[in-house]
């Protein structure tokens, strides 16, 4: 049996796709860098949408600065979105910085460092035991 999704989930998926295309093709502001839409949550009445974004920033760009630019451009992006999708009301967009990618990379680095340190300790202990055996 096919998996059923609620209308809000389907609208959220469509918004995510359309916003990604809009940010890639229509928005040419260098202050936002490369932006990825992580996810979109739509309210039950579909009047509001929380858009979670991550940024690949270069140089002096900061995620906070890029997020502020997106927030300023939200009405314009909403108008472009309204031309692309067929909804009675185009949701009001709220851009939120998604830290899950950054946090995931930080945790991955911590695990990698812990494994490396553990391996180094194991090698050092092995060398110490070989020296005692002689």
N, C-alpha and C positions, 0 to 999 in steps of 0.2 A: 504494500500500500504506500502511496506517495506521502511524503512528510508534509504536513500542513503547516503553513506559516500564517500568522495574523497579518491583517492589512498593514498595521503600523510597521511590522518587520519588513514586509515587501517594499513599502514606501521608503523606509530607511536604507535598504539596499540600493534602491534606484537612486536616491539622493546621493549616496556615497559615490556611485559610478559617475553620475552627472557632475558632481562637484569636482571630482578628480579630473575630468575632461576640461571643465571650465578653468580650473587653476592651471592646468598644463597649457591650454591653447589660448585662452582669452586674457588672463591676467599676466601682464608683462612687467610687473613691478619687481625690480631687482632686490628690493628690501626683504622680500619674503623667501628668497632662496628656493631650494627644492622642498616642496611641501607634500606630505603624504597624509591622506585622510585615513586615520586608523579605524574609526567607526562613527556611526551616526545613530543617535537615539531620537525618536520622534514621539511627541506627546500623544496621548490618546485622541485628542481632538485634531491632531495634525497641524496645529497652529504654530508649534514651536519645534525646533530641532537643535539638539546639542551636537556639534560637529567636533570630534576629537581629532586633533592634528599633531603631527610630528614634523620637525624641520631638520634638514641637513644644511647647516649654516656654514658659511666660509668667511674668513677674515674677521671683520669687526661686527658682523651680524650676530644677534643674539636671539634665542627663541622668544624672549619676552618682547623684543622689538618687532619681530616678524608677526607675533600674535597680535600686537597692537595694530599693525598695518591691516591685517585681515579683519579685525573688528571694525576698523574705520571703513573698510570696503564692503562690509556685510550687506548693506542695502543694495549696492550695485550688483554683487554676486547673486543676491536673492532675485533681482530683476532678470538677470541672465538665466537663472535656474527656472524662473517662471515661464520663460519662452521655450525651455527644453522639455518640461514635463507637463502632463495634463492633470492638474489637481484644481479643485475649486478654489482653494486658498494655498498660496505658496508659503511654506512655514517660515517663520522668523528665525534667522540663523544666529546661534551663539557659538562662537569658536572657543574651544578649550584645549589647552596644551596637554597632550597625552604623554605622561612621563613613564609609562609602562615599558617602552622600548629602552629608554635610558636606564631605568631601574633594572631591567632584564640584563643589559650589558654589564652593569655594575656587579650584579650577583654572579654572572658568568665569570667575570674576571676574578672575583673573590674565590670561587670554586677552583678555577685554574691555578691561582696562586697557592691555595691550600694544598692541592694535589702535588704541585711542584715542590713545595716546602716539605711535605711528607716524604716524597721520594728522595729528596736531598738528605733528610734525617736518616732514612733507612740506609742509604749508601754510606753515610758517615758512621753509623752504628756498626755496619758490616765491616768497614775498614778498621774500626777500633777493636772489634772482636778478633779479626785476623791477626792484628798486632799482638794481642794478649796470648794467642795460641802459640806463637813462635817462641 
